[in-house]
């Protein structure tokens, strides 16, 4: 943090007027408070660590969600394939059942003709 000799903050302080900024820019003596700067750096470092922790948590959650979605999609695909195979099998069985009586009737007709 940068202070003017009279104790005001640097030009980054929004409360200062344009005239105050001009006075500060012309002032040759600038006092830097190393303790305040170190405190701000520590605060920023802690904020960055908190943000990194949040980002790590979000990344982990996203990976978990992606994995669960892939598993869900795979399960749905397998279920769909199984239903399609089952429907195809049922359709073949129905066709076989429909054609069996006709074949039996034809066999009965032939056996009656031979007798």
WOUR-V238794 format. One record per backbone hydrogen bond with DSSP energy under -1.0 kcal/mol. NH is the residue of the N-H (numbers start at 0). CO is the residue of the C=O. E is the energy in kcal/mol with one decimal. If there is no record, write none. Layout:
# WOUR-V238794
NH CO E
NH CO E
This chain:
# WOUR-V238794
2 30 -3.0
3 7 -3.3
6 3 -2.1
9 1 -1.2
12 9 -2.2
15 12 -1.3
20 16 -2.0
21 17 -2.2
22 18 -2.4
23 19 -2.3
24 20 -2.4
25 21 -1.5
26 22 -1.1
30 2 -2.2
32 0 -1.5
36 32 -2.5
37 33 -2.6
38 34 -2.2
39 35 -2.4
40 36 -2.6
41 37 -2.5
42 38 -2.5
43 39 -2.7
44 40 -2.6
45 41 -2.5
46 42 -2.4
47 43 -2.6
48 44 -2.4
49 45 -2.4
50 46 -2.4
51 47 -2.7
52 48 -2.4
53 49 -2.4
54 50 -2.7
55 51 -2.7
56 52 -2.3
57 53 -2.6
58 54 -2.6
59 55 -2.4
60 56 -2.5
61 57 -2.7
62 58 -2.6
63 59 -2.4
64 60 -2.6
65 61 -2.8
66 62 -2.4
67 63 -2.5
68 64 -2.5
69 65 -2.5
70 66 -2.3
71 67 -2.5
72 68 -2.8
73 69 -2.5
74 70 -2.5
75 71 -2.6
76 72 -2.4
77 73 -2.4
78 74 -2.5
79 75 -2.4
80 76 -2.4
81 77 -2.4
82 78 -2.6
83 79 -2.5
84 80 -2.4
85 81 -2.6
86 82 -2.8
87 83 -2.3
88 84 -2.4
89 85 -2.5
90 86 -2.4
91 87 -2.2
92 88 -2.4
93 89 -2.5
94 90 -2.3
95 91 -2.6
96 92 -2.6
97 93 -2.4
98 94 -2.1
99 95 -1.9
100 96 -1.0
102 98 -1.9
103 99 -2.7
104 100 -3.0
105 101 -2.2
106 102 -2.2
107 103 -2.7
108 104 -2.4
109 105 -2.1
110 106 -2.5
111 107 -2.1
112 108 -1.9
113 109 -1.9
114 110 -1.0
